[in-house]
Amino acid sequence: MRGLKIVGLGDSTTAGTPGFQSPIEAPPDGRGDPRSQYAYWMMQRHPDWEVLNRGINRQRTDEILLRVARDVIQESPQYVILLAGVNDVYQGRPVASIEANLDELYRRAAGPGLRLVLATILPFNGMTGWQSDAIRELNRWITDQGHHPDRLVCDTNRVVADPSNPDRLAGSPDGYHPDVEGYRRMGERLSRVIEDAEAVRRGTTVG
């Protein structure tokens, strides 16, 4: 499979918190355990891919929106992974406003020859009933937005959630973010979504 340039745009769950600080947070190369980020695992699977970590801890969707031109458009990638919204939910922002911001984020990130990978919002331990319901509602909405030729959906929520309790992370060092195994699962699942898309584009199949 040909080399690809991919941008991961989002908050802490893109940056790799708590084990890693992204290159934006700790220029120029980031700081910490590189395995604590899904970008690392995607490049382990595909050494010819360049996956740029453009995550910033604690950012909401409205803040991430302000970085699209710099962190996505200027990089001219083939794919951009968009994972955002959990901090809005944590702060109690209305679901409708989060959806509006995500819709605008998807619109601004789109471009010729660029495909969007819409990632579902991850759970965190100790969610209130409202927070749990809000994430479920948002993830249904995100999935619905994938019905577009230039959009793909990756259920990152499912790969890190505890199978016995989907409102909790299967593994977490701090209760709010995945552990290294969770980031590995995210990276592998995101890779698979892009692999499948590339196979369809090329008229081949992935084994």
C-alpha positions as CSV (number, residue, x, y, z in Angstrom):
1,M,0.0,0.0,0.0
2,R,1.4,3.4,-1.0
3,G,2.6,5.9,1.6
4,L,0.0,8.2,3.0
5,K,0.1,11.5,4.8
6,I,-2.5,11.5,7.6
7,V,-3.4,14.2,10.2
8,G,-4.8,13.3,13.5
9,L,-6.7,16.3,14.8
10,G,-8.3,16.4,18.2
11,D,-7.9,16.7,21.9
12,S,-6.2,14.6,24.6
13,T,-7.2,11.3,23.1
14,T,-5.3,12.3,19.9
15,A,-2.4,13.8,21.8
16,G,-1.8,10.7,23.8
17,T,-2.6,12.0,27.3
18,P,-1.4,11.2,30.0
19,G,1.6,9.3,28.7
20,F,2.6,11.6,25.8
21,Q,2.5,15.2,24.9
22,S,2.0,15.9,21.2
23,P,4.5,17.8,19.1
24,I,2.2,20.9,19.4
25,E,2.2,20.7,23.1
26,A,5.9,19.9,23.4
27,P,7.7,21.0,20.2
28,P,9.2,19.9,18.0
29,D,8.8,16.1,18.5
30,G,6.6,15.7,21.5
31,R,7.5,14.3,24.9
32,G,6.9,11.1,26.8
33,D,6.1,7.5,25.9
34,P,5.4,7.5,22.1
35,R,3.4,4.3,22.5
36,S,0.7,6.4,24.3
37,Q,-0.8,7.7,21.0
38,Y,-2.7,6.1,18.2
39,A,-0.4,7.7,15.6
40,Y,2.5,5.6,16.9
41,W,0.7,2.4,16.3
42,M,-0.6,3.4,12.9
43,M,3.0,4.0,11.8
44,Q,4.2,0.8,13.4
45,R,1.7,-1.0,11.2
46,H,2.6,1.1,8.2
47,P,6.1,2.5,8.3
48,D,5.5,4.2,5.0
49,W,2.6,6.3,6.5
50,E,3.3,9.7,8.0
51,V,0.7,10.2,10.8
52,L,0.9,13.7,12.3
53,N,-0.3,14.0,15.9
54,R,-2.2,17.3,16.1
55,G,-3.9,16.7,19.4
56,I,-4.0,19.2,22.4
57,N,-5.1,18.1,25.8
58,R,-8.4,19.6,27.2
59,Q,-9.5,21.4,24.0
60,R,-13.1,21.6,23.1
61,T,-14.6,21.5,19.6
62,D,-14.7,25.3,19.3
63,E,-11.0,25.5,20.1
64,I,-10.0,22.7,17.7
65,L,-12.0,24.5,14.9
66,L,-9.5,27.4,15.1
67,R,-6.6,25.1,14.2
68,V,-8.0,23.5,11.0
69,A,-6.3,25.8,8.5
70,R,-2.8,25.4,10.2
71,D,-3.0,21.8,11.3
72,V,-4.9,20.2,8.4
73,I,-5.2,22.3,5.3
74,Q,-1.5,23.5,5.3
75,E,-0.3,19.9,5.6
76,S,-2.2,18.7,2.5
77,P,-2.8,15.1,3.8
78,Q,-4.8,12.4,2.0
79,Y,-6.7,11.6,5.2
80,V,-7.6,13.5,8.4
81,I,-8.8,11.7,11.6
82,L,-11.2,13.9,13.6
83,L,-11.8,13.0,17.2
84,A,-13.3,15.7,19.4
85,G,-16.2,16.5,21.7
86,V,-15.4,14.7,25.0
87,N,-14.3,17.9,26.7
88,D,-17.5,19.7,25.6
89,V,-19.4,16.9,27.3
90,Y,-17.3,16.9,30.4
91,Q,-18.0,20.7,30.7
92,G,-21.7,20.2,30.3
93,R,-22.1,21.9,26.9
94,P,-25.4,21.2,25.1
95,V,-25.3,18.4,22.6
96,A,-26.8,20.5,19.9
97,S,-23.9,23.0,20.1
98,I,-21.3,20.2,20.0
99,E,-23.0,18.8,16.9
100,A,-22.9,22.2,15.3
101,N,-19.2,22.6,16.0
102,L,-18.4,19.1,14.7
103,D,-20.4,19.8,11.6
104,E,-18.4,23.0,11.0
105,L,-15.2,21.1,11.8
106,Y,-16.0,18.5,9.2
107,R,-16.9,21.2,6.7
108,R,-13.7,23.2,7.2
109,A,-11.4,20.1,7.1
110,A,-12.8,18.9,3.8
111,G,-10.9,19.5,0.6
112,P,-10.1,18.0,-2.8
113,G,-8.5,14.6,-2.6
114,L,-9.0,14.5,1.2
115,R,-11.0,12.0,3.1
116,L,-12.3,12.5,6.6
117,V,-12.3,9.8,9.2
118,L,-14.9,10.6,11.8
119,A,-14.0,8.9,15.1
120,T,-16.5,8.3,17.8
121,I,-16.0,9.9,21.2
122,L,-14.4,7.8,23.9
123,P,-16.0,7.1,27.3
124,F,-14.3,8.0,30.6
125,N,-14.7,6.5,34.0
126,G,-17.2,8.0,36.4
127,M,-19.4,9.6,33.8
128,T,-22.7,11.0,35.0
129,G,-25.9,9.7,33.5
130,W,-26.2,12.9,31.4
131,Q,-22.6,12.6,30.1
132,S,-23.1,9.0,29.2
133,D,-26.3,9.8,27.3
134,A,-24.7,12.8,25.6
135,I,-21.8,10.7,24.3
136,R,-24.2,8.0,23.0
137,E,-26.3,10.6,21.2
138,L,-23.2,12.3,19.7
139,N,-21.8,9.0,18.6
140,R,-25.0,8.1,16.8
141,W,-24.9,11.5,15.1
142,I,-21.2,11.1,14.2
143,T,-22.0,7.7,12.6
144,D,-24.8,9.2,10.6
145,Q,-22.5,11.8,9.2
146,G,-20.4,9.1,7.6
147,H,-23.0,8.7,4.7
148,H,-20.9,10.8,2.4
149,P,-18.5,9.7,-0.3
150,D,-15.6,11.6,1.2
151,R,-16.2,10.5,4.8
152,L,-15.4,7.3,6.8
153,V,-16.4,6.4,10.3
154,C,-14.3,4.6,12.9
155,D,-15.9,3.4,16.2
156,T,-13.0,4.3,18.4
157,N,-15.3,4.3,21.4
158,R,-16.0,0.6,21.0
159,V,-12.4,-0.5,20.8
160,V,-11.4,1.2,24.1
161,A,-14.6,0.6,26.1
162,D,-14.9,-2.1,28.7
163,P,-17.0,-4.9,27.1
164,S,-18.8,-5.5,30.4
165,N,-19.5,-1.8,30.9
166,P,-19.4,0.5,27.8
167,D,-19.4,3.6,30.0
168,R,-15.9,2.8,31.3
169,L,-12.5,2.4,29.6
170,A,-11.2,-1.1,29.4
171,G,-7.9,0.2,30.7
172,S,-6.8,3.6,31.9
173,P,-4.0,5.1,34.0
174,D,-6.0,8.0,35.1
175,G,-9.7,7.2,34.6
176,Y,-10.0,9.7,31.7
177,H,-7.8,8.4,28.9
178,P,-6.9,5.0,27.4
179,D,-3.8,3.1,28.5
180,V,-1.1,2.1,26.0
181,E,-3.1,-1.0,25.0
182,G,-6.2,1.2,24.3
183,Y,-4.1,3.5,22.1
184,R,-2.8,0.5,20.3
185,R,-6.3,-0.7,19.6
186,M,-7.3,2.7,18.4
187,G,-4.3,2.8,16.0
188,E,-5.0,-0.6,14.6
189,R,-8.7,0.1,14.1
190,L,-8.1,3.5,12.5
191,S,-5.5,1.9,10.2
192,R,-7.9,-0.8,9.2
193,V,-10.6,1.8,8.2
194,I,-8.0,3.6,6.0
195,E,-6.7,0.3,4.6
196,D,-10.2,-0.7,3.6
197,A,-10.8,2.6,1.9
198,E,-7.6,2.4,0.0
199,A,-8.4,-1.1,-1.1
200,V,-11.7,0.0,-2.5
201,R,-10.1,3.0,-4.2
202,R,-7.6,0.7,-5.9
203,G,-10.1,-2.0,-6.6
204,T,-8.4,-4.6,-4.4
205,T,-9.2,-6.3,-1.2
206,V,-7.4,-6.3,2.2
207,G,-6.5,-9.8,3.5
